[in-house]
Amino acid sequence: MRIIDNKKDYYDYLAGIYGIDEKVVFDRRGSMASNEYHYWAGVMPVYLDSGLTKYVTDEDWLKSPSEGSMYLLEVGFTHYLFRTDGTPDLAPQKGSDHLRRIYKNSIELVDRKTSDTHYDSESVISIVEYDDSYWQRRLSKGYITIKEYMTRTLSIEINHDLLEKSFSTHMIMRNPILRDSLIPKIIPPKEIWQNLYDYLSAMNEPEVKDDRTDIQKLEGHGMDKKTSFRHPVK
């Protein structure tokens, strides 16, 4: 696979091991590096480790997901559901009243599914916040406790209706550079590479159109138009 981009990601080195297939091209131009993610409060916790602190404006801080946020990573036909955990700093920074600090300290893979559907038509790889609003509403109304909410989201599986809703209603991070995120902790680089290669290869395959008549199709299954469908002799 050939990757076109001026930035490097954590799986790119595999091109030197597997070789470059010029027929399979991943055009990643326009990818976003981690230092550009202050524009994307919706996926920011994916990029915040315990050793990495992020300073954001009050406006972005209010948009930032709360403890136990769920995200989807789409790589070709494979979808990963994962959860970040951590706590935002509630107090503005001294000397910078308009800035707040957010830090995240863990990531956990909740579910992985492969299907024949790729939801984001504009990029091969993307991140979006998972729409678990049903459980969030129950939590906000006091129907369940935080502990029950966490238990529910920990045991959740990818629901393809919610998956489609997530991509249609939430801001999408397209062609993200993952090396500075928490994702390399849960997904090996070879797996990302293989998912990309399989998807791009499938997109290159020409559509096979069957122009045979119905009779020709039946004959292809070993049937004879003269004898196979004749009325039985009574």
VENTA-V248353 format. One record per backbone hydrogen bond with DSSP energy under -1.0 kcal/mol. NH is the residue of the N-H (numbers start at 1). CO is the residue of the C=O. Records with the same first field share a line. If there is no record, write none. Layout:
NH->CO ; CO
//
This chain:
2->24
4->26
12->9
14->11
15->12
16->13
18->14
19->15
24->21
26->2
28->4 ; 26
31->28
32->175
36->33
37->34
39->36
40->37
43->40
46->43
47->44
48->45
52->49
54->102
56->100
58->98
61->57
62->58
64->60
71->82
72->128
73->80
74->126
75->78
76->124
78->75
79->113
80->73
81->111
82->71
83->108
84->69
85->106
89->101
93->99
96->93
99->96
100->56
102->54
105->85
106->85
108->83
110->81
111->81
113->79
115->77
126->74
127->173
128->72
130->70
132->130
136->132
137->133
138->134
139->135
140->136
141->137
142->139
143->138
144->138
149->145
150->146
151->147
152->148
153->149
154->150
155->151
163->159
164->160
165->161
166->162
167->163
168->164
169->165
170->166
173->127
175->125
177->32
181->178
182->46
185->182
186->183
187->183
192->188
193->189
194->190
195->191
196->192
197->193
198->194
199->195
200->196
201->197
202->198
203->199
217->213
218->214
219->215
220->216
222->219
223->218
228->224
//
